[in-house]
């Protein structure tokens, strides 16, 4: 089952709102050639990311976004739409980062997030750990990025009994 929204908005979303097996799709974000080149000049200056003329001769046939840029765009959608804006506490990292297809200028990406696991923390009772498969998909339905994210999410505060 794919859902386009949680029952709770990001400003009122806590650990209890993340259910294993749920799948969400959110987006979009569009990338431009100047953005691709600017990012790559700073962080990944390989010729197929920064030189349009030379990139045409590459195996990609033109400019493509750095995988790290693609991961950043994916993260933006993940943070904006999936993570809690009030209870996201941290992340110990991501696993299995892959870039199976290149991102090209003009591509519009959306993100699909599948909750793999949601478990209470063994050491801190006020939070839980959510593992999710995060996939970025372009307008042609091609997978351009995938990773497994691990997030620490605070539990919903208990109202005091009166």
DSSP file (Angstrom, degrees, kcal/mol; ACC not computed):
  #  RESIDUE AA STRUCTURE BP1 BP2  ACC     N-H-->O    O-->H-N    N-H-->O    O-->H-N    TCO  KAPPA ALPHA  PHI   PSI    X-CA   Y-CA   Z-CA
    1    1 A X              0   0    0      0, 0.0    22,-0.9     0, 0.0     2,-0.5   0.000 360.0 360.0 360.0 128.9    0.0    0.0    0.0
    2    2 A X  E     -a   23   0A   0     20,-0.1     2,-0.3   112,-0.0    22,-0.2  -0.907 360.0-166.6-106.9 131.2    1.4    3.4   -1.0
    3    3 A X  E     -a   24   0A   0     20,-3.7    22,-1.7    -2,-0.5     3,-0.1  -0.858  18.7-156.1-113.6 148.3    0.3    6.4    1.0
    4    4 A X  S    S+     0   0    0     -2,-0.3     2,-0.3     1,-0.2    20,-0.1   0.454  78.3  17.4-102.8  -0.8    0.8   10.1    0.0
    5    5 A X  S    S-     0   0    0     21,-0.1    -1,-0.2     4,-0.0     2,-0.1  -0.985  72.1-115.3-161.6 156.8    0.6   11.4    3.6
    6    6 A X        -     0   0    0     -2,-0.3     4,-0.1     2,-0.2    12,-0.1  -0.437  33.4-115.6 -81.3 163.7    0.8   10.5    7.2
    7    7 A X  S    S+     0   0    0     10,-0.2     2,-0.4    -2,-0.1    -1,-0.1   0.806 107.0  49.7 -66.8 -29.4   -2.2   10.7    9.5
    8    8 A X  S    S-     0   0    0      9,-0.1    -2,-0.2     6,-0.1     5,-0.1  -0.905  90.7-121.7-112.8 139.3   -0.1   13.4   11.4
    9    9 A X    >   -     0   0    0     -2,-0.4     3,-2.5     1,-0.1    76,-0.1  -0.312  36.6 -99.8 -70.7 162.8    1.7   16.3    9.7
   10   10 A X  G >  S+     0   0    0      1,-0.3    75,-3.0     2,-0.2     3,-0.9   0.773 122.9  60.3 -55.9 -27.3    5.5   16.6   10.2
   11   11 A X  G 3  S+     0   0    0      1,-0.2    -1,-0.3    74,-0.2    73,-0.1   0.509 116.5  31.6 -79.9  -2.9    5.0   19.2   13.0
   12   12 A X  G <  S+     0   0    0     -3,-2.5     2,-0.5     2,-0.0    -1,-0.2  -0.113  92.1 122.3-140.8  36.9    3.0   16.7   15.0
   13   13 A X    <   +     0   0    0     -3,-0.9    73,-0.4    -5,-0.1    74,-0.3  -0.898  31.6 169.9-111.6 130.0    4.7   13.4   14.0
   14   14 A X    >   -     0   0    0     -2,-0.5     3,-2.5    72,-0.1     4,-0.3  -0.742  52.1 -82.5-129.4 176.0    6.3   11.1   16.6
   15   15 A X  G >  S+     0   0    0    139,-2.6     3,-1.9     1,-0.3   140,-0.2   0.845 122.5  63.2 -47.8 -41.5    7.8    7.7   16.7
   16   16 A X  G 3  S+     0   0    0      1,-0.3    -1,-0.3   138,-0.2   139,-0.1   0.673  93.8  63.4 -63.4 -16.9    4.4    6.1   17.1
   17   17 A X  G <  S+     0   0    0     -3,-2.5     2,-0.7     1,-0.1    -1,-0.3   0.521  83.1  87.6 -85.7  -5.8    3.3    7.4   13.7
   18   18 A X    <   -     0   0    0     -3,-1.9     2,-0.5    -4,-0.3    -1,-0.1  -0.853  60.4-173.9-100.4 111.1    5.9    5.3   11.8
   19   19 A X    >   -     0   0    0     -2,-0.7     3,-2.1   111,-0.0    96,-0.3  -0.908  27.8-115.1-111.5 122.4    4.5    1.9   11.0
   20   20 A X  T 3  S+     0   0    0     -2,-0.5    96,-0.2     1,-0.2     3,-0.1  -0.252 101.2  27.3 -53.5 136.9    6.6   -0.9    9.5
   21   21 A X  T 3  S+     0   0    0     94,-3.3    -1,-0.2     1,-0.4    95,-0.1   0.079  87.3 127.2  96.8 -22.8    5.4   -1.8    6.0
   22   22 A X    <   -     0   0    0     -3,-2.1    93,-2.6    93,-0.1     2,-0.4  -0.427  43.3-158.5 -68.3 144.0    4.0    1.6    5.2
   23   23 A X  E     -aB   2 114A   0    -22,-0.9   -20,-3.7    91,-0.2     2,-0.4  -0.992   8.7-172.7-127.3 130.1    5.2    3.1    2.0
   24   24 A X  E     -aB   3 113A   0     89,-2.7    89,-3.0    -2,-0.4     2,-0.4  -0.933   9.8-158.8-123.5 145.8    5.0    6.9    1.2
   25   25 A X  E     + B   0 112A   0    -22,-1.7     2,-0.3    -2,-0.4    87,-0.2  -0.994  20.7 163.4-124.2 133.4    5.7    8.9   -1.9
   26   26 A X  E     + B   0 111A   0     85,-2.9    85,-3.4    -2,-0.4     2,-0.3  -0.924  20.5  23.1-138.9 161.3    6.5   12.6   -1.8
   27   27 A X  E     - B   0 110A   0     -2,-0.3    83,-0.2    83,-0.3     2,-0.1  -0.803  29.3-137.1 149.6 176.9    8.0   15.1   -4.1
   28   28 A X  E     +     0   0A   0     81,-0.7     2,-0.3    -2,-0.3    82,-0.2   0.368  23.7 158.8-129.6 169.0    9.0   16.7   -6.4
   29   29 A X  E     - B   0 109A   0     80,-1.7    80,-3.4    -2,-0.1     2,-0.4  -0.988  23.7-150.5-140.1 135.5   12.3   18.6   -6.8
   30   30 A X  E     - B   0 108A   0     -2,-0.3     2,-0.4    78,-0.3    78,-0.2  -0.879   6.9-148.4-111.5 139.2   13.8   19.6  -10.2
   31   31 A X        -     0   0    0     76,-2.2    75,-3.3    -2,-0.4     2,-0.3  -0.854   8.8-154.4-109.3 140.4   17.5   19.9  -10.8
   32   32 A X     >  -     0   0    0     -2,-0.4     4,-2.2    73,-0.2     5,-0.2  -0.718  27.9-114.0-109.3 161.2   19.0   22.4  -13.3
   33   33 A X  H  > S+     0   0    0     -2,-0.3     4,-2.6     1,-0.2     5,-0.2   0.923 116.5  53.0 -60.7 -45.3   22.3   22.2  -15.2
   34   34 A X  H  > S+     0   0    0      1,-0.2     4,-2.6     2,-0.2    -1,-0.2   0.892 109.8  49.3 -58.3 -37.1   23.7   25.3  -13.3
   35   35 A X  H  > S+     0   0    0      2,-0.2     4,-2.5     1,-0.2     5,-0.2   0.911 110.9  49.9 -65.7 -41.9   22.9   23.6  -10.0
   36   36 A X  H  X S+     0   0    0     -4,-2.2     4,-2.4     1,-0.2    30,-0.3   0.939 114.6  43.9 -60.6 -47.8   24.6   20.4  -11.1
   37   37 A X  H  X S+     0   0    0     -4,-2.6     4,-2.7     2,-0.2    -2,-0.2   0.913 112.9  51.5 -66.2 -43.8   27.7   22.2  -12.2
   38   38 A X  H  X S+     0   0    0     -4,-2.6     4,-1.4    -5,-0.2    -2,-0.2   0.937 112.7  45.2 -60.0 -47.9   27.8   24.4   -9.1
   39   39 A X  H  X S+     0   0    0     -4,-2.5     4,-2.5     1,-0.2     3,-0.5   0.952 115.0  48.0 -59.7 -49.3   27.6   21.5   -6.7
   40   40 A X  H  X S+     0   0    0     -4,-2.4     4,-1.7     1,-0.2    -2,-0.2   0.864 104.6  58.6 -64.6 -37.1   30.1   19.5   -8.6
   41   41 A X  H  < S+     0   0    0     -4,-2.7    -1,-0.2     1,-0.2     4,-0.2   0.884 115.4  37.7 -58.8 -36.4   32.6   22.3   -8.8
   42   42 A X  H  < S+     0   0    0     -4,-1.4    -2,-0.2    -3,-0.5    -1,-0.2   0.873 137.0   9.9 -80.4 -38.9   32.6   22.4   -5.0
   43   43 A X  H  < S+     0   0    0     -4,-2.5    -3,-0.2    -5,-0.2    -2,-0.2   0.642 133.6  20.0-124.7 -18.5   32.4   18.8   -4.2
   44   44 A X     <  +     0   0    0     -4,-1.7     2,-2.1    -5,-0.4    -3,-0.1  -0.401  59.7 179.8-155.5  67.6   32.9   16.4   -7.1
   45   45 A X        +     0   0    0     -4,-0.2     2,-0.2    -3,-0.1    -4,-0.1  -0.123  24.6 147.3 -78.2  45.8   34.7   18.1  -10.0
   46   46 A X    >>  -     0   0    0     -2,-2.1     3,-2.4     1,-0.1     4,-1.2  -0.551  59.9-113.5 -75.3 147.9   34.7   15.2  -12.4
   47   47 A X  H 3> S+     0   0    0      1,-0.3     4,-2.4     2,-0.2     8,-0.3   0.785 113.6  58.8 -58.4 -32.1   34.5   16.3  -16.1
   48   48 A X  H 34 S+     0   0    0      1,-0.2    16,-2.2     2,-0.2    -1,-0.3   0.510 111.3  43.8 -78.6  -1.4   31.0   14.7  -16.7
   49   49 A X  H <4 S+     0   0    0     -3,-2.4    -9,-0.2    14,-0.2    -1,-0.2   0.634 127.6  23.8-105.4 -23.7   29.6   16.9  -13.8
   50   50 A X  H  < S+     0   0    0     -4,-1.2     2,-0.6     1,-0.2    -2,-0.2   0.614 109.7  62.5-122.1 -15.7   31.3   20.2  -14.6
   51   51 A X     X  -     0   0    0     -4,-2.4     4,-3.0    -5,-0.2     5,-0.2  -0.856  53.7-170.7-121.0  96.4   32.2   20.4  -18.4
   52   52 A X  H  > S+     0   0    0     -2,-0.6     4,-1.2     1,-0.2    -1,-0.2   0.868  87.5  48.9 -53.7 -41.4   29.2   20.2  -20.7
   53   53 A X  H  4 S+     0   0    0      1,-0.2     4,-0.5     2,-0.2     3,-0.3   0.935 116.8  40.2 -67.7 -45.3   31.3   19.9  -23.9
   54   54 A X  H >4 S+     0   0    0      1,-0.2     3,-1.2     2,-0.2     4,-0.4   0.845 107.9  63.6 -70.5 -33.2   33.5   17.2  -22.5
   55   55 A X  H >< S+     0   0    0     -4,-3.0     3,-1.3    -8,-0.3     7,-0.9   0.809  91.1  65.7 -63.0 -29.6   30.6   15.4  -20.8
   56   56 A X  T 3< S+     0   0    0     -4,-1.2    -1,-0.3    -3,-0.3    -2,-0.2   0.831 101.0  50.9 -59.8 -31.4   29.0   14.8  -24.3
   57   57 A X  T <  S+     0   0    0     -3,-1.2    -1,-0.3    -4,-0.5    -2,-0.2   0.527  94.7  95.7 -84.4  -6.5   32.0   12.5  -25.0
   58   58 A X  S X  S-     0   0    0     -3,-1.3     3,-1.2    -4,-0.4    -3,-0.0  -0.227  96.2 -99.7 -77.5 171.9   31.5   10.6  -21.8
   59   59 A X  T 3  S+     0   0    0      1,-0.2    -1,-0.1     2,-0.1    -3,-0.1   0.652 124.2  59.4 -65.0 -13.8   29.6    7.3  -21.5
   60   60 A X  T 3  S-     0   0    0     -5,-0.3    -1,-0.2     2,-0.1    -4,-0.1   0.646 100.2-135.9 -90.0 -16.8   26.7    9.4  -20.1
   61   61 A X  S <  S+     0   0    0     -3,-1.2     2,-0.3    -6,-0.4    -5,-0.3   0.641  73.4   7.3  73.2  14.1   26.4   11.6  -23.3
   62   62 A X  S    S-     0   0    0     -7,-0.9    -2,-0.1    -8,-0.1    -9,-0.1  -0.941 104.6 -35.0 164.0 178.4   26.1   14.8  -21.3
   63   63 A X        -     0   0    0     -2,-0.3    42,-0.5   -11,-0.1     2,-0.3  -0.325  53.8-178.1 -60.7 136.4   26.2   16.4  -17.9
   64   64 A X  B     -F  104   0B   0    -16,-2.2    40,-0.2    40,-0.2     2,-0.2  -0.958  29.8-102.6-132.3 156.3   24.9   14.4  -15.0
   65   65 A X        -     0   0    0     38,-3.0    38,-0.4    -2,-0.3   -29,-0.1  -0.482  40.8-103.9 -73.7 145.2   24.6   15.2  -11.3
   66   66 A X     >  -     0   0    0    -30,-0.3     4,-2.4    -2,-0.2     3,-0.2  -0.371  27.9-120.4 -58.4 146.0   27.1   13.9   -8.9
   67   67 A X  H  > S+     0   0    0      1,-0.2     4,-2.6     2,-0.2     5,-0.1   0.859 116.8  55.7 -58.1 -34.2   25.8   10.9   -6.9
   68   68 A X  H  > S+     0   0    0      2,-0.2     4,-1.9     1,-0.2    -1,-0.2   0.854 106.1  49.8 -68.9 -33.6   26.4   13.0   -3.8
   69   69 A X  H  > S+     0   0    0     -3,-0.2     4,-2.5     2,-0.2    -2,-0.2   0.924 110.6  50.5 -66.0 -44.6   24.2   15.8   -5.2
   70   70 A X  H  X S+     0   0    0     -4,-2.4     4,-2.4     1,-0.2    -2,-0.2   0.911 109.5  50.5 -59.1 -43.1   21.5   13.2   -5.9
   71   71 A X  H  X S+     0   0    0     -4,-2.6     4,-2.6     1,-0.2    -1,-0.2   0.892 109.7  51.6 -62.1 -38.9   21.8   12.0   -2.4
   72   72 A X  H  X S+     0   0    0     -4,-1.9     4,-2.1     2,-0.2    -2,-0.2   0.905 109.9  47.8 -64.6 -41.9   21.4   15.6   -1.2
   73   73 A X  H  X S+     0   0    0     -4,-2.5     4,-1.8     2,-0.2    -2,-0.2   0.902 112.6  50.1 -64.1 -40.6   18.3   16.2   -3.3
   74   74 A X  H  X S+     0   0    0     -4,-2.4     4,-2.3     1,-0.2    -2,-0.2   0.920 109.6  50.9 -61.9 -44.7   16.9   12.9   -1.9
   75   75 A X  H  X S+     0   0    0     -4,-2.6     4,-3.0     1,-0.2     5,-0.3   0.879 105.0  57.2 -61.6 -38.7   17.6   13.9    1.6
   76   76 A X  H  X S+     0   0    0     -4,-2.1     4,-2.6     1,-0.2    -1,-0.2   0.936 110.2  43.3 -58.9 -46.9   15.9   17.3    1.1
   77   77 A X  H  X S+     0   0    0     -4,-1.8     4,-2.1     2,-0.2     5,-0.4   0.888 113.7  52.3 -65.5 -38.7   12.6   15.5    0.1
   78   78 A X  H  X>S+     0   0    0     -4,-2.3     4,-2.2     2,-0.2     5,-2.0   0.922 113.7  42.5 -62.5 -46.7   13.1   13.0    3.0
   79   79 A X  H  <5S+     0   0    0     -4,-3.0    -2,-0.2     3,-0.2    -1,-0.2   0.923 115.7  48.7 -67.7 -44.9   13.5   15.8    5.5
   80   80 A X  H  <5S+     0   0    0     -4,-2.6    -2,-0.2    -5,-0.3    -1,-0.2   0.859 129.6  16.0 -64.0 -36.1   10.7   18.0    4.2
   81   81 A X  H  <5S+     0   0    0     -4,-2.1    -3,-0.2    -5,-0.2    -2,-0.2   0.736 129.5  32.6-115.4 -27.7    8.1   15.2    3.9
   82   82 A X  T  <5S+     0   0    0     -4,-2.2    -3,-0.2    -5,-0.4    -4,-0.1   0.875  95.3  76.1-103.9 -48.1    9.0   12.1    6.0
   83   83 A X  S   <S-     0   0    0     -5,-2.0     2,-0.2     1,-0.1   -70,-0.1  -0.308  86.2-104.1 -69.6 149.2   10.9   13.1    9.1
   84   84 A X     >  -     0   0    0      1,-0.1     4,-0.5   -73,-0.1   -73,-0.2  -0.491  19.0-153.0 -66.3 137.9    9.3   14.6   12.1
   85   85 A X  T  4 S+     0   0    0    -75,-3.0   -74,-0.2    -2,-0.2    -1,-0.1   0.502  95.3  34.0 -89.5  -5.4    9.9   18.3   12.4
   86   86 A X  T  4 S+     0   0    0    -76,-0.7    -1,-0.1   -73,-0.4   -75,-0.1   0.562 126.3  32.1-120.5 -15.9    9.4   18.1   16.2
   87   87 A X  T  4 S+     0   0    0    -74,-0.3    67,-3.3    67,-0.1     2,-0.6   0.354  75.0 120.2-130.2   5.5   10.8   14.7   17.2
   88   88 A X  E  <  +C  153   0A   0     -4,-0.5    65,-0.2    65,-0.2     3,-0.1  -0.645  33.0 174.4 -74.3 119.5   13.7   13.9   14.9
   89   89 A X  E     -     0   0A   0     63,-3.1     2,-0.3    -2,-0.6    -1,-0.2   0.781  48.3 -57.3-102.1 -31.8   16.7   13.5   17.2
   90   90 A X  E     -C  152   0A   0     62,-1.0    62,-2.8     3,-0.0    -1,-0.4  -0.967  39.4-116.5 171.8 178.8   19.5   12.3   15.0
   91   91 A X  E     -     0   0A   0     -2,-0.3    60,-0.2    60,-0.2     3,-0.1  -0.971   3.6-154.2-143.2 130.2   20.7    9.7   12.6
   92   92 A X  E     -     0   0A   0     -2,-0.3     2,-0.3     1,-0.3    59,-0.1   0.569  67.9 -80.5 -78.1  -6.4   23.6    7.3   13.2
   93   93 A X  E     -C  150   0A   0     57,-0.7    57,-1.5     2,-0.0     2,-0.3  -0.875  42.3 -81.5 144.3-174.2   24.0    7.0    9.4
   94   94 A X  E     -C  149   0A   0     -2,-0.3     2,-0.3    55,-0.2    55,-0.2  -0.929  31.1-152.2-128.2 154.6   22.8    5.4    6.2
   95   95 A X  E     +C  148   0A   0     53,-2.7    53,-3.0    -2,-0.3    -2,-0.0  -0.852  66.0  18.7-121.4 158.3   23.5    2.1    4.6
   96   96 A X  E     -     0   0A   0     -2,-0.3     2,-0.3    51,-0.2    -1,-0.2   0.844  68.2-172.1  57.7  45.7   23.6    0.7    1.1
   97   97 A X  E     +     0   0A   0     -3,-0.2     2,-0.3    50,-0.1    50,-0.2  -0.567  11.8 171.9 -72.4 128.5   23.8    4.0   -0.8
   98   98 A X  E     -C  146   0A   0     48,-2.6    48,-2.1    -2,-0.3     2,-0.3  -0.981  31.5-162.9-139.0 149.4   23.4    3.4   -4.6
   99   99 A X        +     0   0    0     -2,-0.3    46,-0.2    46,-0.2    45,-0.1  -0.724  19.3 168.4-128.2  80.0   23.0    5.5   -7.7
  100  100 A X        +     0   0    0     -2,-0.3     2,-0.3     1,-0.1    44,-0.2   0.754  68.2  25.7 -71.0 -24.9   21.7    3.1  -10.4
  101  101 A X  S    S-     0   0    0     42,-0.2    -1,-0.1    43,-0.1     2,-0.1  -0.989  87.7-108.9-137.1 146.0   20.7    5.7  -13.0
  102  102 A X        -     0   0    0     -2,-0.3     2,-0.5     1,-0.1   -36,-0.1  -0.362  21.6-129.2 -75.0 153.6   22.1    9.2  -13.5
  103  103 A X        -     0   0    0    -38,-0.4   -38,-3.0    41,-0.1     2,-0.3  -0.893  29.6-165.2 -99.1 129.8   20.3   12.4  -12.8
  104  104 A X  B >   -F   64   0B   0     -2,-0.5     3,-2.3   -40,-0.2   -73,-0.3  -0.748  34.1 -76.0-114.4 159.6   20.3   14.8  -15.7
  105  105 A X  T 3  S+     0   0    0    -42,-0.5   -73,-0.2    -2,-0.3    -1,-0.1  -0.283 119.9  24.0 -53.4 135.2   19.5   18.5  -16.0
  106  106 A X  T 3  S+     0   0    0    -75,-3.3    -1,-0.3     1,-0.3   -74,-0.1   0.281  87.0 140.7  90.2  -9.8   15.7   19.0  -16.0
  107  107 A X    <   -     0   0    0     -3,-2.3   -76,-2.2   -76,-0.2     2,-0.5  -0.406  41.2-149.2 -65.7 141.3   15.0   15.8  -14.1
  108  108 A X  E     -B   30   0A   0    -78,-0.2    31,-0.4    -3,-0.1     2,-0.3  -0.964  15.4-158.4-112.0 126.7   12.2   16.0  -11.5
  109  109 A X  E     -B   29   0A   0    -80,-3.4   -80,-1.7    -2,-0.5   -81,-0.7  -0.793  13.6-176.4-109.0 146.7   12.7   13.7   -8.5
  110  110 A X  E     -BD  27 137A   0     27,-2.2    27,-2.6    -2,-0.3     2,-0.4  -0.886  22.2-128.5-127.3 164.5   10.2   12.3   -6.0
  111  111 A X  E     -BD  26 136A   0    -85,-3.4   -85,-2.9    -2,-0.3     2,-0.5  -0.939  11.4-162.0-121.0 138.9   11.0   10.1   -3.1
  112  112 A X  E     -BD  25 135A   0     23,-3.2    23,-2.8    -2,-0.4     2,-0.5  -0.980  11.7-167.5-116.2 128.7    9.5    6.8   -2.0
  113  113 A X  E     -BD  24 134A   0    -89,-3.0   -89,-2.7    -2,-0.5     2,-0.5  -0.970   5.9-169.0-122.8 124.2   10.1    5.7    1.6
  114  114 A X  E     -BD  23 133A   0     19,-2.5    19,-2.6    -2,-0.5     2,-0.7  -0.954  22.0-133.9-111.4 121.1    9.3    2.2    2.9
  115  115 A X  E     + D   0 132A   0    -93,-2.6   -94,-3.3    -2,-0.5    17,-0.3  -0.643  27.4 175.4 -77.1 115.1    9.4    1.8    6.6
  116  116 A X  E     +     0   0A   0     15,-2.3     2,-0.3    -2,-0.7    16,-0.2   0.832  63.6   0.1 -87.3 -37.7   11.4   -1.4    7.3
  117  117 A X  E     - D   0 131A   0     14,-1.9    14,-2.5   -97,-0.1     2,-0.4  -0.992  47.8-175.2-156.1 142.1   11.5   -1.3   11.1
  118  118 A X  E     + D   0 130A   0     -2,-0.3     2,-0.4    12,-0.2    12,-0.2  -0.907  25.3 161.4-139.8 111.4   10.3    0.8   14.0
  119  119 A X  E     - D   0 129A   0     10,-2.5    10,-3.4    -2,-0.4     2,-0.1  -0.961  40.5-106.2-133.7 149.2   11.5   -0.3   17.4
  120  120 A X  E     - D   0 128A   0     -2,-0.4     8,-0.3     8,-0.3     2,-0.1  -0.409  46.1 -99.0 -68.2 147.5   11.8    1.3   20.8
  121  121 A X        -     0   0    0      6,-2.2    -1,-0.1     3,-0.4     6,-0.1  -0.426  22.5-145.4 -65.0 140.4   15.3    2.2   21.9
  122  122 A X  S    S+     0   0    0      1,-0.1    -1,-0.1    -2,-0.1     3,-0.1   0.759  96.8  33.1 -78.1 -24.6   16.8   -0.3   24.3
  123  123 A X  S    S+     0   0    0      1,-0.2     2,-0.5     2,-0.0    -1,-0.1   0.693 119.7  43.6-107.3 -21.7   18.6    2.3   26.3
  124  124 A X    >   -     0   0    0      3,-0.1     3,-1.2     1,-0.1    -3,-0.4  -0.954  59.1-162.4-132.6 115.4   16.4    5.4   26.2
  125  125 A X  T 3  S+     0   0    0     -2,-0.5    -1,-0.1     1,-0.3    -3,-0.0   0.566  83.2  70.1 -74.4  -9.2   12.6    5.0   26.7
  126  126 A X  T 3  S+     0   0    0     28,-0.1    29,-2.7    -6,-0.0     2,-0.3   0.327 103.0  37.3 -90.7   9.5   11.7    8.4   25.3
  127  127 A X  E <   - E   0 154A   0     -3,-1.2    -6,-2.2    27,-0.3     2,-0.3  -0.948  59.5-151.1-152.9 168.8   12.6    7.4   21.7
  128  128 A X  E     -DE 120 153A   0     25,-2.6    25,-2.4    -2,-0.3     2,-0.5  -0.885  21.8-117.0-138.4 171.8   12.6    4.8   19.0
  129  129 A X  E     -DE 119 152A   0    -10,-3.4   -10,-2.5    -2,-0.3     2,-0.5  -0.953  22.9-165.6-115.6 128.3   14.7    3.8   16.0
  130  130 A X  E     -DE 118 151A   0     21,-3.0    21,-2.8    -2,-0.5     2,-0.5  -0.965   1.0-166.1-116.4 123.1   13.2    3.9   12.5
  131  131 A X  E     +DE 117 150A   0    -14,-2.5   -15,-2.3    -2,-0.5   -14,-1.9  -0.923  17.2 175.5-105.3 131.8   14.9    2.1    9.6
  132  132 A X  E     -DE 115 149A   0     17,-2.5    17,-2.8    -2,-0.5     2,-0.6  -0.997  33.6-128.7-141.0 141.3   13.6    3.0    6.1
  133  133 A X  E     -DE 114 148A   0    -19,-2.6   -19,-2.5    -2,-0.4     2,-0.5  -0.795  30.3-161.1 -84.3 124.6   14.4    2.3    2.5
  134  134 A X  E     -DE 113 147A   0     13,-3.5    13,-1.9    -2,-0.6     2,-0.4  -0.942  10.8-179.2-114.5 123.0   14.6    5.7    0.7
  135  135 A X  E     -DE 112 146A   0    -23,-2.8   -23,-3.2    -2,-0.5     2,-0.5  -0.983  16.3-154.2-127.5 131.2   14.4    5.7   -3.0
  136  136 A X  E     -DE 111 145A   0      9,-2.7     8,-2.8    -2,-0.4     9,-1.3  -0.888  17.5-171.9-101.4 134.9   14.5    8.7   -5.4
  137  137 A X  E     -DE 110 143A   0    -27,-2.6   -27,-2.2    -2,-0.5     6,-0.2  -0.978  12.3-138.3-130.1 136.0   12.7    8.2   -8.7
  138  138 A X    >   -     0   0    0      4,-2.4     3,-2.1    -2,-0.4   -29,-0.2  -0.238  39.2 -88.2 -87.6-178.3   12.8   10.5  -11.7
  139  139 A X  T 3  S+     0   0    0    -31,-0.4   -30,-0.1     1,-0.3    -1,-0.1   0.636 127.6  57.1 -66.1 -14.6    9.9   11.6  -14.0
  140  140 A X  T 3  S-     0   0    0      2,-0.1    -1,-0.3     0, 0.0     3,-0.1   0.260 119.7-109.3 -96.0  10.4   10.5    8.5  -16.2
  141  141 A X  S <  S+     0   0    0     -3,-2.1     2,-0.4     1,-0.3    -2,-0.1   0.750  71.0 146.8  64.7  26.9   10.0    6.2  -13.1
  142  142 A X        -     0   0    0      1,-0.0    -4,-2.4     2,-0.0     2,-0.5  -0.786  53.3-121.0 -91.9 135.4   13.8    5.3  -13.1
  143  143 A X  E     + E   0 137A   0     -2,-0.4    -6,-0.2    -6,-0.2   -42,-0.2  -0.638  37.0 169.3 -73.5 123.4   15.4    4.7   -9.8
  144  144 A X  E     +     0   0A   0     -8,-2.8     2,-0.3    -2,-0.5    -7,-0.2   0.574  63.0  14.1-113.5 -15.1   18.2    7.2   -9.4
  145  145 A X  E     + E   0 136A   0     -9,-1.3    -9,-2.7   -46,-0.2    -1,-0.4  -0.957  58.2 177.3-158.8 140.2   19.2    6.8   -5.7
  146  146 A X  E     +CE  98 135A   0    -48,-2.1   -48,-2.6    -2,-0.3     2,-0.3  -0.995  11.7 150.6-144.2 147.7   18.5    4.3   -3.0
  147  147 A X  E     - E   0 134A   0    -13,-1.9   -13,-3.5    -2,-0.3     2,-0.6  -0.974  41.4-117.5-162.4 162.4   19.7    4.0    0.6
  148  148 A X  E     -CE  95 133A   0    -53,-3.0   -53,-2.7    -2,-0.3     2,-0.3  -0.954  34.1-159.3-110.4 115.3   18.6    2.7    4.0
  149  149 A X  E     -CE  94 132A   0    -17,-2.8   -17,-2.5    -2,-0.6     2,-0.5  -0.696   7.7-155.2 -96.2 146.3   18.3    5.5    6.5
  150  150 A X  E     -CE  93 131A   0    -57,-1.5   -57,-0.7    -2,-0.3     2,-0.4  -0.983  18.2-178.7-121.0 121.5   18.3    5.1   10.2
  151  151 A X  E     - E   0 130A   0    -21,-2.8   -21,-3.0    -2,-0.5     2,-0.6  -0.944  24.2-142.8-124.9 141.5   16.6    7.8   12.3
  152  152 A X  E     -CE  90 129A   0    -62,-2.8   -63,-3.1    -2,-0.4   -62,-1.0  -0.920  27.9-174.0-101.3 120.7   16.1    8.3   16.0
  153  153 A X  E     -CE  88 128A   0    -25,-2.4   -25,-2.6    -2,-0.6   -65,-0.2  -0.953  21.6-121.4-123.1 131.8   12.6    9.7   16.6
  154  154 A X  E     - E   0 127A   0    -67,-3.3  -139,-2.6    -2,-0.4   -27,-0.3  -0.368  29.6-114.1 -69.0 148.0   11.2   10.9   19.9
  155  155 A X        -     0   0    0    -29,-2.7     2,-0.2  -141,-0.2    -1,-0.1  -0.451  40.7 -88.2 -78.1 155.9    8.1    9.3   21.3
  156  156 A X        -     0   0    0     -2,-0.1    -1,-0.1     1,-0.1     2,-0.0  -0.442  50.3-109.1 -63.8 130.5    4.9   11.3   21.6
  157  157 A X        -     0   0    0     -2,-0.2     2,-0.4     1,-0.1    -1,-0.1  -0.367  30.6-122.4 -62.8 139.7    4.8   13.1   25.0
  158  158 A X        -     0   0    0     -3,-0.1     2,-0.2    -2,-0.0    -1,-0.1  -0.693  23.4-123.2 -83.3 131.1    2.3   11.6   27.4
  159  159 A X        -     0   0    0     -2,-0.4     2,-0.3     1,-0.1    -1,-0.0  -0.512  32.0-108.3 -73.6 143.7   -0.3   14.1   28.6
  160  160 A X        -     0   0    0     -2,-0.2     2,-0.2     1,-0.1    -1,-0.1  -0.522  30.8-119.8 -76.0 135.9   -0.3   14.3   32.4
  161  161 A X              0   0    0     -2,-0.3    -1,-0.1     1,-0.1    -3,-0.0  -0.509 360.0 360.0 -74.3 139.7   -3.4   12.8   34.1
  162  162 A X              0   0    0     -2,-0.2    -1,-0.1     0, 0.0    -2,-0.0   0.380 360.0 360.0-116.3 360.0   -5.5   15.2   36.1
